[in-house]
Amino acid sequence: MYELLLQGILHILQLKYLMPLAIGTLVGVVGGALPGITNTMTVIMVLPFTFGLEPLQGLAAMIGVYVGGESGGLIASTLLGIPGKPSSVATMFDGFPMAKKGEPGRALWLGIWASFFGGLLGGVFLIGTTEPLAALALKFGPWEYFSLFVFALSMVAGLTGASLTAGLLSGAIGLVVTVMGNDPVMGQTRLTLGIRFLEGGIPFLPVLIGVFAFAQIMSDVEKMGGARRDGAAGFITPKLVVSHLKVIWEILSRPVMLLWTSFVGVLIGVLPGIGGSAANVMAYDQAKKFSPHPERFGTGTPEGIIASEAANNSNVGGSLVTIMAFGIPGDAVTAVMLGALTIHGIQPGPLFMSQQSTLAYGMFASYILAHFLMIAIMFVGVRWFLRVVTVPKSTLFPIVLVLCVVGAYALDNTMANVYVLALFGVIGYLMVKGALPLAPLILGVILGDQIEINMIRAIMTDSNPWLFFTRPISGGLLLLSVASVVFALWQHHRHQRRVASAADADF
Amino acid sequence: MTRALSREVITGLVCLAGSLVLLAATWNLPGPSLLVPVGPGFYPRIILGITAALSVALILADVMAARRRRAAGPAPAATPRENYGLVLACFAILGLYVAALPWIGFRISTFAFVAALQATMEPPRGWKRWLVLGLVALITTVVGYLLFERYLLVLLPRGRWTDF
């Protein structure tokens, strides 16, 4: 394994791979720093550029974006008090107060170095567990795959929104999208409503791009036209000089907290659909609970910055495990990566590690090297990124939308995908307005065909439906699906009780 | 006095209607074949049935929650109004862009789209802002064209009317 990893690192150090990785990391950092531009949007923008590249070049660029994006978010959070993206919200709780106290450099670099160490710990997990998990998945039959996909969907539906029913409904809509077109087993055309274009089915990448990019952009557009935040006016670059050894020591002198919060990040990354924003907040919460001085949190304590930033970068490692071992995207960013792989005819999943070992270890190497590149990029450009944050959204959004359109068009050089993109852009926005979360929809669209294929394969192998429940792994996964739904229900009721008791207290 | 339907109820009703229409369409599909013990309508019926059931559950849950809310007292103060007019305008411009791409090609339509969208989102005041707007549109178009068409070999849409 270590030989392969070393080979992977040497492979990625070649200029033709290192260049896309470095550019991806830079784009990720800048995208992460821009409030309103999520990692998903950044990786969607990068996607069309990867079509003409080798698979590993494209993946290296995307991994760079992912790692850079998770770190870039802390720039605006700590120095401006505006979260660059949802996964840096908790960083702001202590980063901004520390910066306001006159230590902006310390606040910023604590976050950057914590991202670095957290990310590397996530890398240890990624490299150590992907192969054993893939080996476990190789033992799966169609029953187990069916149950695994159902579990993934139930997890996402249960944990992404305030309402479990809305989450499940969104996932079900995603599954409905996949039943339109040809039936994947016999090729029978179905539910096309007489629209010829639908006969080939609806490709998931334009759906993903439309739903996520448009919904996010239009939700921001809604708020335009009111009070304007003109960041460029009166902008003063703060002093960011700091002793890096001191900062690194501040982080490494808290090994238990660093390890635990990185583990929280990895765990949340492995579970599909929860994402960096939850990792960031949950790790912050954990650090506060275990701290001997919880009262200091929110006032500019280093623990708050370290915990939240270590977790959101280690979360990337966890998300990559899920897609590489099982072929299930842990979040929207890895869903785009899945799309990029399928465009090149590569299917991630249990056989990925053995059949595409160069690519797999290249991905590991890219992930590790991206952290070093992120540090180098921050050293050189952090002052400039702070300036970029002030670019108005009215300038950024049209460019992002053009890249989305080109990305959809370039999938197979037809306008059909652009129409799907526009249609699902509207649907995605309406879903947000209709209180339906988007992540379950996407996972439904991605997994729908696989759920059907594995269900029918299982029935063709043995028509006994009880096998889904009596085979140990399959039954266990279905039990976990039920448990995740029950957990989500319990969480919802607890939240309602707390709200009710808070209202009583207010009264 | 009539009350407006909540967004959850509207979502539930739209999803219920959609799933029932598609569910009805599955009955026209052929049955099982010799090779596959279930027909092409088997799985869609399950999924559409679940979708319909969840839609009903969403409606019922919201109706019950509304009762609780009414019993608890008056609703909190309204949140600031969103600028839906701007959203609609942005979607319209995007729709025009998508529709125009095959007719006038990538270069003209992209320049017009980027310029129009910027002007709609933040109407320029003064010639400097107009200049910036034009430059952003021009640079996006030129860089996009050169990068994708020349470097990445993506054959961007040509206009049927303009051949450009």
Chai-1 contact restraints between the chains, C-beta under 6 A:
chainA,res_idxA,chainB,res_idxB,connection_type,confidence,min_distance_angstrom,max_distance_angstrom,comment,restraint_id
A,G52,B,L152,contact,1.0,0.0,6.0,A-B,restraint_1
A,G52,B,L153,contact,1.0,0.0,6.0,A-B,restraint_2
A,T165,B,L54,contact,1.0,0.0,6.0,A-B,restraint_3
A,T165,B,A57,contact,1.0,0.0,6.0,A-B,restraint_4
A,T165,B,L58,contact,1.0,0.0,6.0,A-B,restraint_5
A,T165,B,A61,contact,1.0,0.0,6.0,A-B,restraint_6
A,L168,B,L54,contact,1.0,0.0,6.0,A-B,restraint_7
A,L169,B,L54,contact,1.0,0.0,6.0,A-B,restraint_8
A,L169,B,L58,contact,1.0,0.0,6.0,A-B,restraint_9
A,A172,B,I50,contact,1.0,0.0,6.0,A-B,restraint_10
A,A172,B,T51,contact,1.0,0.0,6.0,A-B,restraint_11
A,A172,B,L54,contact,1.0,0.0,6.0,A-B,restraint_12
A,L175,B,I47,contact,1.0,0.0,6.0,A-B,restraint_13
A,V176,B,I47,contact,1.0,0.0,6.0,A-B,restraint_14
A,V176,B,T51,contact,1.0,0.0,6.0,A-B,restraint_15
A,V179,B,P44,contact,1.0,0.0,6.0,A-B,restraint_16
A,V179,B,I47,contact,1.0,0.0,6.0,A-B,restraint_17
A,D183,B,P40,contact,1.0,0.0,6.0,A-B,restraint_18
A,V185,B,V36,contact,1.0,0.0,6.0,A-B,restraint_19
A,M186,B,V36,contact,1.0,0.0,6.0,A-B,restraint_20
A,M186,B,P40,contact,1.0,0.0,6.0,A-B,restraint_21
A,Q188,B,P40,contact,1.0,0.0,6.0,A-B,restraint_22
A,R190,B,L29,contact,1.0,0.0,6.0,A-B,restraint_23
A,R190,B,P40,contact,1.0,0.0,6.0,A-B,restraint_24
A,L191,B,L22,contact,1.0,0.0,6.0,A-B,restraint_25
A,L191,B,A25,contact,1.0,0.0,6.0,A-B,restraint_26
A,M218,B,V87,contact,1.0,0.0,6.0,A-B,restraint_27
A,V221,B,L86,contact,1.0,0.0,6.0,A-B,restraint_28
A,V221,B,V87,contact,1.0,0.0,6.0,A-B,restraint_29
A,V221,B,C90,contact,1.0,0.0,6.0,A-B,restraint_30
A,E222,B,E82,contact,1.0,0.0,6.0,A-B,restraint_31
A,E222,B,N83,contact,1.0,0.0,6.0,A-B,restraint_32
A,E222,B,V87,contact,1.0,0.0,6.0,A-B,restraint_33
A,M224,B,N83,contact,1.0,0.0,6.0,A-B,restraint_34
A,M224,B,L86,contact,1.0,0.0,6.0,A-B,restraint_35
A,M224,B,M121,contact,1.0,0.0,6.0,A-B,restraint_36
A,G225,B,N83,contact,1.0,0.0,6.0,A-B,restraint_37
A,G225,B,L86,contact,1.0,0.0,6.0,A-B,restraint_38
A,S394,B,Q118,contact,1.0,0.0,6.0,A-B,restraint_39
A,S394,B,M121,contact,1.0,0.0,6.0,A-B,restraint_40
A,S394,B,E122,contact,1.0,0.0,6.0,A-B,restraint_41
A,T395,B,V136,contact,1.0,0.0,6.0,A-B,restraint_42
A,P398,B,V114,contact,1.0,0.0,6.0,A-B,restraint_43
A,P398,B,L117,contact,1.0,0.0,6.0,A-B,restraint_44
A,P398,B,Q118,contact,1.0,0.0,6.0,A-B,restraint_45
A,I399,B,T140,contact,1.0,0.0,6.0,A-B,restraint_46
A,V402,B,T110,contact,1.0,0.0,6.0,A-B,restraint_47
A,V402,B,T140,contact,1.0,0.0,6.0,A-B,restraint_48
A,V406,B,F148,contact,1.0,0.0,6.0,A-B,restraint_49
A,A410,B,V154,contact,1.0,0.0,6.0,A-B,restraint_50
A,N413,B,L155,contact,1.0,0.0,6.0,A-B,restraint_51
A,M415,B,P102,contact,1.0,0.0,6.0,A-B,restraint_52
A,V418,B,V98,contact,1.0,0.0,6.0,A-B,restraint_53
A,A422,B,V98,contact,1.0,0.0,6.0,A-B,restraint_54
A,G434,B,R7,contact,1.0,0.0,6.0,A-B,restraint_55
A,G434,B,T11,contact,1.0,0.0,6.0,A-B,restraint_56
A,A435,B,R7,contact,1.0,0.0,6.0,A-B,restraint_57
A,A435,B,E8,contact,1.0,0.0,6.0,A-B,restraint_58
A,E452,B,Y43,contact,1.0,0.0,6.0,A-B,restraint_59
A,I459,B,P37,contact,1.0,0.0,6.0,A-B,restraint_60
A,I459,B,V38,contact,1.0,0.0,6.0,A-B,restraint_61
